[in-house]
Amino acid sequence: MSDGRWSDLTTRVLSAIVLVAIGSVEVWLGGIWFETFIAAACGLMTWELVRMIEPQRAGMAVQLGILTGIAVILSYHLPPLYKVPFLLAPALVGAGQVSQSRGLYAVFAIWIAAAGLGFISIRENMGFGWMIWLITVVVATDVAGYFVGKAIGGPKFWPKVSPKKTWSGTAGGWVAAAIVGIVFAQYGGFGVAFVLISVLASMASQAGDIVESAAKRKFGVKDSSNLIPGHGGFLDRFDGMMGASLFVLIAGLIYAPGAM
């Protein structure tokens, strides 16, 4: 086993510790603290998105990032009739500003804003425990995928899009999510179906990771930015969380609209 396979582990772990510490405090506090944290993260992700598409438009990237953060917070506090227009605002405004890949920008901008609303809705409406479950599922999926994929290797999951991901790591993430589901099902008194929900959330997080990887390959960049040492940018770190958040948001709107 060559040391090169684990060369980035120390940096990744240290950055992860800092992120977990900050995120844990914000999740615990909830309210305006958590909302501001999520809005800032969504704004940074939109900034990264614009910089990938048109790196020379730094001013526009900042403006659209700020617009996204404002839209995320307002969409949560406004009546249902006004949520969608505010969530669409960063996508519509930005699509009129970028000169290339407008459709891709719009899709990602909507995804970022909707995922941000999902995070806030889960924490504020469903409660602290549900937010911890979602974070635990995504982190377990990511960590298991990394270590199982590095240790076992094997066939690539989708080499043209994400050359480092393997089927072993992908399956390892599913198993880890299932274990998380079992633990939370026992603690919360949920049935076996909750294990399946945890695995589906894991798959959604992996789908988010794949979609972001495809975008990076299209624009010829390795990372969305260098804001987080060892992890790249906020899009690199939170793409899986956004996929899982959007899954929970959509599932909640379908099966328990009052909870979202």
Phi and psi in degrees as a GROMACS rama.xvg file:
@    title "Ramachandran Plot"
@    xaxis  label "Phi"
@    yaxis  label "Psi"
@TYPE xy
-79.6222  146.588  SER-2
-63.9964  -26.3919  ASP-3
-60.9022  -28.5742  GLY-4
-66.7341  -23.1861  ARG-5
-117.126  16.4285  TRP-6
-61.6465  -28.377  SER-7
-96.2454  6.37782  ASP-8
-65.1364  -46.1045  LEU-9
-60.2266  -47.7935  THR-10
-62.5522  -42.9106  THR-11
-61.7663  -42.6884  ARG-12
-66.7695  -45.1162  VAL-13
-62.3567  -44.5672  LEU-14
-63.7176  -40.1929  SER-15
-63.0548  -38.6324  ALA-16
-61.7008  -44.3615  ILE-17
-63.157  -45.7398  VAL-18
-61.9995  -43.5133  LEU-19
-63.4904  -41.4911  VAL-20
-62.5236  -48.0132  ALA-21
-65.4061  -46.9976  ILE-22
-61.7043  -38.865  GLY-23
-63.032  -43.4313  SER-24
-62.7448  -43.8413  VAL-25
-65.2541  -42.6895  GLU-26
-64.1109  -40.454  VAL-27
-64.6409  -43.1074  TRP-28
-67.6137  -42.1508  LEU-29
63.0183  -161.433  GLY-30
57.6869  -145.31  GLY-31
-64.7212  -27.7606  ILE-32
-64.7995  -47.6608  TRP-33
-69.1973  -40.7731  PHE-34
-60.5727  -42.8649  GLU-35
-65.6064  -40.2918  THR-36
-61.3594  -46.8636  PHE-37
-66.2901  -42.2722  ILE-38
-60.8525  -41.8278  ALA-39
-64.8048  -42.2427  ALA-40
-63.6377  -42.4275  ALA-41
-65.544  -38.8178  CYS-42
-62.5219  -41.8596  GLY-43
-65.8658  -36.4411  LEU-44
-67.3388  -38.4963  MET-45
-66.3792  -39.7522  THR-46
-57.3194  -45.7243  TRP-47
-63.7254  -40.6158  GLU-48
-59.4637  -48.4401  LEU-49
-65.4681  -38.9144  VAL-50
-65.3343  -31.4939  ARG-51
-70.1027  -39.4476  MET-52
-74.7808  -48.2971  ILE-53
-137.634  82.9905  GLU-54
-59.8288  -21.0111  PRO-55
-80.7728  -9.77425  GLN-56
-100.063  62.3422  ARG-57
-62.8589  -42.5786  ALA-58
-62.5034  -43.7897  GLY-59
-63.7402  -37.6854  MET-60
-61.8177  -42.0903  ALA-61
-65.3333  -44.0338  VAL-62
-62.5598  -44.8167  GLN-63
-70.0482  -30.8486  LEU-64
-64.3904  -44.9427  GLY-65
-63.7072  -42.7118  ILE-66
-60.1471  -40.8267  LEU-67
-63.5313  -45.6544  THR-68
-59.4583  -43.5055  GLY-69
-64.6974  -43.2821  ILE-70
-62.4017  -38.3131  ALA-71
-63.9974  -47.5727  VAL-72
-66.2723  -46.8298  ILE-73
-64.1593  -37.8275  LEU-74
-61.7203  -29.8398  SER-75
-74.015  -37.9673  TYR-76
-88.0404  -16.4766  HIS-77
-82.5317  158.814  LEU-78
-60.0945  156.256  PRO-79
-51.5607  -35.8068  PRO-80
-61.4373  -28.0718  LEU-81
-101.92  -6.29949  TYR-82
-62.1851  -50.1877  LYS-83
-61.4901  -46.7371  VAL-84
-57.1938  -39.3262  PRO-85
-71.515  -36.3291  PHE-86
-66.3555  -32.015  LEU-87
-81.71  -17.8395  LEU-88
-55.8287  -49.3913  ALA-89
-60.7851  -35.7663  PRO-90
-68.7714  -44.6772  ALA-91
-69.4964  -44.1055  LEU-92
-65.6004  -45.5553  VAL-93
-66.8751  -37.0597  GLY-94
-62.5362  -27.4014  ALA-95
-83.1994  -10.3239  GLY-96
-102.892  -39.9879  GLN-97
-71.9186  150.934  VAL-98
-102.112  -3.81112  SER-99
-148.414  160.483  GLN-100
49.8886  43.5424  SER-101
-64.7613  -40.7966  ARG-102
-63.3618  -43.6914  GLY-103
-64.3724  -42.4687  LEU-104
-59.0599  -46.6764  TYR-105
-61.3723  -43.4261  ALA-106
-62.0211  -46.8981  VAL-107
-66.5032  -39.5763  PHE-108
-63.8708  -40.1055  ALA-109
-66.5536  -42.1617  ILE-110
-59.9881  -46.5271  TRP-111
-61.3781  -48.4461  ILE-112
-65.0858  -43.7041  ALA-113
-66.0551  -38.9864  ALA-114
-64.6735  -38.5579  ALA-115
-61.7095  -43.8149  GLY-116
-61.472  -37.7805  LEU-117
-62.0587  -45.4551  GLY-118
-56.7741  -50.272  PHE-119
-65.0336  -41.7999  ILE-120
-64.0094  -41.2575  SER-121
-63.0617  -47.3535  ILE-122
-67.9853  -45.7429  ARG-123
-82.4012  -33.6991  GLU-124
-99.4564  -38.9435  ASN-125
-90.7829  -29.3343  MET-126
114.882  168.843  GLY-127
-59.0838  -43.3675  PHE-128
-60.9335  -41.2917  GLY-129
-67.0426  -35.8697  TRP-130
-66.3237  -41.327  MET-131
-64.0178  -40.0473  ILE-132
-59.5835  -47.3835  TRP-133
-61.9773  -45.9916  LEU-134
-62.4031  -42.3643  ILE-135
-64.3053  -41.183  THR-136
-60.6351  -47.1484  VAL-137
-68.4362  -43.6268  VAL-138
-64.818  -43.0913  VAL-139
-62.2931  -40.6976  ALA-140
-61.2489  -45.4599  THR-141
-67.29  -47.6672  ASP-142
-65.9183  -46.1606  VAL-143
-63.5635  -41.3892  ALA-144
-61.2356  -41.0485  GLY-145
-65.2953  -52.6697  TYR-146
-73.031  -42.0185  PHE-147
-65.9775  -42.6637  VAL-148
-63.0298  -41.2174  GLY-149
-67.9857  -40.3812  LYS-150
-77.4528  -40.4162  ALA-151
-97.7411  -41.6549  ILE-152
69.9028  -140.382  GLY-153
100.764  -165.112  GLY-154
-58.001  143.754  PRO-155
-76.8694  145.945  LYS-156
-71.5765  -48.2658  PHE-157
-155.326  77.3923  TRP-158
-58.1425  -31.7663  PRO-159
-70.935  -25.005  LYS-160
-101.895  -48.53  VAL-161
-136.013  87.6958  SER-162
-64.7365  -18.3903  PRO-163
-88.047  -19.3452  LYS-164
-80.9848  135.908  LYS-165
-116.782  162.221  THR-166
-65.2577  -34.0125  TRP-167
-64.6701  -43.5081  SER-168
-66.1845  -39.4834  GLY-169
-61.9313  -48.3136  THR-170
-65.0517  -36.4032  ALA-171
-60.8177  -37.051  GLY-172
-64.5101  -39.419  GLY-173
-63.5675  -43.5935  TRP-174
-62.7698  -44.0777  VAL-175
-61.2646  -42.1995  ALA-176
-64.3819  -38.1752  ALA-177
-63.0218  -40.0892  ALA-178
-63.9363  -42.9194  ILE-179
-60.0148  -42.5802  VAL-180
-61.3367  -40.3841  GLY-181
-62.9327  -45.2069  ILE-182
-63.0525  -47.3029  VAL-183
-70.1903  -32.1515  PHE-184
-64.8828  -40.8586  ALA-185
-66.1279  -42.5009  GLN-186
-69.616  -40.5478  TYR-187
-95.1217  -2.38097  GLY-188
74.0501  25.8586  GLY-189
-85.6497  164.288  PHE-190
-85.6077  -174.518  GLY-191
-63.1321  -28.1924  VAL-192
-58.2999  -26.1374  ALA-193
-66.6911  -28.6219  PHE-194
-64.8116  -42.5151  VAL-195
-64.0015  -40.1045  LEU-196
-61.3476  -39.8125  ILE-197
-63.6685  -40.9073  SER-198
-67.1775  -39.9188  VAL-199
-63.7055  -39.3955  LEU-200
-63.7615  -36.8918  ALA-201
-62.938  -44.5403  SER-202
-62.6037  -38.7438  MET-203
-64.3285  -38.3469  ALA-204
-66.6913  -38.875  SER-205
-67.5631  -36.4971  GLN-206
-63.1465  -40.5221  ALA-207
-61.1043  -40.2006  GLY-208
-64.6881  -41.7502  ASP-209
-65.6054  -43.1474  ILE-210
-61.6471  -43.523  VAL-211
-67.6744  -36.4542  GLU-212
-63.4397  -39.7417  SER-213
-63.69  -39.262  ALA-214
-64.6747  -42.156  ALA-215
-63.828  -39.5967  LYS-216
-65.911  -36.1068  ARG-217
-62.8378  -39.0459  LYS-218
-94.321  1.382  PHE-219
68.3445  36.5114  GLY-220
-120.356  150.104  VAL-221
-82.0285  -42.2023  LYS-222
-130.618  156.037  ASP-223
-69.1007  -27.8138  SER-224
-168.454  -172.755  SER-225
-119.205  29.6135  ASN-226
-68.9836  -29.2955  LEU-227
-118.339  105.38  ILE-228
-55.175  130.602  PRO-229
85.9462  -14.8254  GLY-230
-121.753  -16.7016  HIS-231
94.8785  -119.869  GLY-232
-114.23  -175.524  GLY-233
-67.1453  -34.8811  PHE-234
-64.371  -37.9897  LEU-235
-65.5587  -37.8195  ASP-236
-83.8957  -33.8949  ARG-237
-109.945  8.77679  PHE-238
-61.9599  -41.8026  ASP-239
-66.1713  -41.5812  GLY-240
-62.806  -37.09  MET-241
-67.0829  -39.1768  MET-242
-62.2884  -44.3708  GLY-243
-68.2952  -39.4911  ALA-244
-62.4682  -43.2151  SER-245
-65.0901  -36.9906  LEU-246
-61.0104  -47.345  PHE-247
-65.879  -39.6738  VAL-248
-61.7278  -47.4663  LEU-249
-65.5828  -43.8211  ILE-250
-61.8246  -40.4096  ALA-251
-66.5329  -40.0255  GLY-252
-66.1008  -30.5196  LEU-253
-80.2067  -47.5891  ILE-254
-100.135  -23.0026  TYR-255
-147.466  67.2543  ALA-256
-58.1102  -29.7965  PRO-257
-68.4069  -22.3621  GLY-258
-80.8553  -14.8749  ALA-259
